[in-house]
Amino acid sequence: MIAFLLRVLWGAALAGFGLLLTMRTHWFLDFLGPIDWLEYKIGPGGTRLVYKLFGTVIVLAGFLVMTDLWDRFLNAALGSLIPAPRPMQ
């Protein structure tokens, strides 16, 4: 029961931080400053776009943690690149 509660709280905290990063991008941009390399490569607003994309990824990761689908997602996404270890005999 405690593991379930902690998993939901960690997932909600991650999702909340990602939502905050996505909704209040201007505050993070003022606090952290623009990333010159992104502004050069992507153009004006590139830093803001990356902050929003990063926030969206954090929200999705939070929901994966909350619903306990994190391991299944990583196995489906990266399972072919990183094979499962074989048991030792």
Contact map, one row per residue, 1 for C-alpha under 8 A:
11111000000000000000000000000000000000000000000000000000000000000000000000000000000000000
11111100000000000000000000000000000000000000000000000000000000000000000000000000000000000
11111110000000000000000000000000000000000000000000000000000000000000000000000000000000000
11111111000000000000000000000000000000000000000000000000000000000000000000000000000000000
11111111100000000000000000000000000000000000000000000000000000000000000000000000000000000
01111111110000000000000000000000000000000000000000000000000000000000000000000000000000000
00111111111000000000000000000000000000000000000000000000000000001101000000000000000000000
00011111111100000000000000000000000000000000000000000000000000001110000000000000000000000
00001111111110000000000000000000000000000000000000000000000000000100000000000000000000000
00000111111111000000000000000000000000000000000000000000000001001100000000000000000000000
00000011111111100000000000000000000000000000000000000000000011111100000000000000000000000
00000001111111110000000000000000000000000000000000000000000001100100000000000000000000000
00000000111111111000000000000000000000000000000000000000000001000000000000000000000000000
00000000011111111100000000000000000000000000000000000000011011000000000000000000000000000
00000000001111111110000000000000000000000000000000000000011111100000000000000000000000000
00000000000111111111000000000000000000000000000000000000001000000000000000000000000000000
00000000000011111111100000000000000000000000000000000010011000000000000000000000000000000
00000000000001111111110000000000000000000000000000000111111000000000000000000000000000000
00000000000000111111111000000000000000000000000000000011001000000000000000000000000000000
00000000000000011111111110000000000000000000000000000010000000000000000000000000000000000
00000000000000001111111110010000000000000000000000110110000000000000000000000000000000000
00000000000000000111111110000000000000000000000000111111000000000000000000000000000000000
00000000000000000011111110000000000000000000000000010000000000000000000000000000000000000
00000000000000000001111111110000000000000000000000000000000000000000000000000000000000000
00000000000000000001111111111000000000000000000100110000000000000000000000000000000000000
00000000000000000000000111111100000000000000000100000000000000000000000000000000000000000
00000000000000000000000111111110000000000000000000000000000000000000000000000000000000000
00000000000000000000100111111111100000000000000000000000000000000000000000000000000000000
00000000000000000000000011111111110000000000001100000000000000000000000000000000000000000
00000000000000000000000001111111110000000000000000000000000000000000000000000000000000000
00000000000000000000000000111111100000000000000000000000000000000000000000000000000000000
00000000000000000000000000011111110000000000000000000000000000000000000000000000000000000
00000000000000000000000000011111111000000000000000000000000000000000000000000000000000000
00000000000000000000000000001101111100100000001000000000000000000000000000000000000000000
00000000000000000000000000000000111111100000001000000000000000000000000000000000000000000
00000000000000000000000000000000011111110000000000000000000000000000000000000000000000000
00000000000000000000000000000000001111111000000000000000000000000000000000000000000000000
00000000000000000000000000000000001111111110011000000000000000000000000000000000000000000
00000000000000000000000000000000011111111111111000000000000000000000000000000000000000000
00000000000000000000000000000000000111111111000000000000000000000000000000000000000000000
00000000000000000000000000000000000011111110010000000000000000000000000000000000000000000
00000000000000000000000000000000000001111111110000000000000000000000000000000000000000000
00000000000000000000000000000000000001111111110000000000000000000000000000000000000000000
00000000000000000000000000000000000000110111111000000000000000000000000000000000000000000
00000000000000000000000000000000000000100111111110000000000000000000000000000000000000000
00000000000000000000000000000000000001101111111111000000000000000000000000000000000000000
00000000000000000000000000001000011001100001111111100000000000000000000000000000000000000
00000000000000000000000011001000000000000000111111110000000000000000000000000000000000000
00000000000000000000000000000000000000000000111111111000000000000000000000000000000000000
00000000000000000000000000000000000000000000011111111100000000000000000000000000000000000
00000000000000000000110010000000000000000000001111111110000000000000000000000000000000000
00000000000000000000111010000000000000000000000111111111000000000000000000000000000000000
00000000000000000000010000000000000000000000000011111111100000000000000000000000000000000
00000000000000000100110000000000000000000000000001111111110000000000000000000000000000000
00000000000000001111110000000000000000000000000000111111111000000000000000000000000000000
00000000000000000110010000000000000000000000000000011111111100000000000000000000000000000
00000000000000000100000000000000000000000000000000001111111110000000000000000000000000000
00000000000001101100000000000000000000000000000000000111111111000000000000000000000000000
00000000000001111110000000000000000000000000000000000011111111100000000000000000000000000
00000000000000100000000000000000000000000000000000000001111111110000000000000000000000000
00000000001001100000000000000000000000000000000000000000111111111000010000000000000000000
00000000011111100000000000000000000000000000000000000000011111111100000000000000000000000
00000000001100100000000000000000000000000000000000000000001111111110000000000000000000000
00000000001000000000000000000000000000000000000000000000000111111111110010000000000000000
00000011011000000000000000000000000000000000000000000000000011111111110000000000000000000
00000011111100000000000000000000000000000000000000000000000001111111100000000000000000000
00000001000000000000000000000000000000000000000000000000000000111111110000000000000000000
00000010000000000000000000000000000000000000000000000000000000011111111000000000000000000
00000000000000000000000000000000000000000000000000000000000000011111111110000000000000000
00000000000000000000000000000000000000000000000000000000000010011011111111000000000000000
00000000000000000000000000000000000000000000000000000000000000000001111111100000000000000
00000000000000000000000000000000000000000000000000000000000000000000111111110000000000000
00000000000000000000000000000000000000000000000000000000000000010000111111111000000000000
00000000000000000000000000000000000000000000000000000000000000000000011111111110000000000
00000000000000000000000000000000000000000000000000000000000000000000001111111110000000000
00000000000000000000000000000000000000000000000000000000000000000000000111111111000000000
00000000000000000000000000000000000000000000000000000000000000000000000011111111000000000
00000000000000000000000000000000000000000000000000000000000000000000000001111111110000000
00000000000000000000000000000000000000000000000000000000000000000000000001111111111100000
00000000000000000000000000000000000000000000000000000000000000000000000000011111111000000
00000000000000000000000000000000000000000000000000000000000000000000000000000111111000000
00000000000000000000000000000000000000000000000000000000000000000000000000000111111100000
00000000000000000000000000000000000000000000000000000000000000000000000000000011111110000
00000000000000000000000000000000000000000000000000000000000000000000000000000010011111000
00000000000000000000000000000000000000000000000000000000000000000000000000000000001111100
00000000000000000000000000000000000000000000000000000000000000000000000000000000000111110
00000000000000000000000000000000000000000000000000000000000000000000000000000000000011111
00000000000000000000000000000000000000000000000000000000000000000000000000000000000001111
00000000000000000000000000000000000000000000000000000000000000000000000000000000000000111
